[in-house]
Amino acid sequence: MLGVIKIDEKKVLKPIDEILSDPWQVDIQELFEVSVNEPGEIKRNLYDSLDTYVLQKRQEDISNCPAPVI
């Protein structure tokens, strides 16, 4: 496959419980890259869901912040 980067997912991703507990500690770029480069549909859907979850949690934290964020 041309243009596909082989990534060792054990080195890239933290255990799921760590991702769910603190979305600010997740490197969303790495999570996205793993998702894009995953050949398996089921794993790709899981990584997409994790990426979406982390982004939503970050947005919730920002919108619940009492001070305006610019």
N, C-alpha and C positions, 0 to 999 in steps of 0.2 A: 504494500500500500504506500503510495507516494504521499508525502506531507503529513503522515501520522507520526506523532512523537510517542515513543513507548515510555510510559511513566510507571514506576513502581508505586502502586497505590498505598502500600503499607508505609512508605516513607512520606507520602504526600498527605494522606488523610489521617486525622486524629480519630480515635474511637467515636462512634456516633453519640454516645452519651456526653462526651466532652463538647461536641459540636452543639448539641441541643442545650446544654447547660449555660454556655457563654458564647453567643454568636459573635461577639466582638473579638474573640481570640482566633477566629477562623480566617485563614487567608482565602478570600473569596475568589481571587484570581486562580489559585491552584485548584480549588474545588471546581471552578468552571472549566479549566483545562482538562481535568480528569474526566469530567462529564462529556466534553466534546470529543475526546480521544478514546472513549470507551466503546469497543466494538459490540459488546453485548447490550441488547435493548433493555433488559431488566435492570442491569446495573446502571446504565445511562439514565433511565427514568428515576432510579433512586438518587443518583448524584444531582440530577435536575431538581428533584424535590428538596433535597438538602440545601442546595444553592438558593432556591426560592424561599425556604424557611428562614435561612440566615438573613437574607435581604429584608424579608418582612419584619423580623424581630428587630433588626437595626432601625428600620423606618419607624416602628412603634416606639422604640426608645427615644428617637429624635423628636417625634411628634409629641411625646409626653413630657419633654423637657420644658421646665418652666421659663427658661430664658430663650429668646429667639435665636435660632441658628441660621447663620448666613453662609 
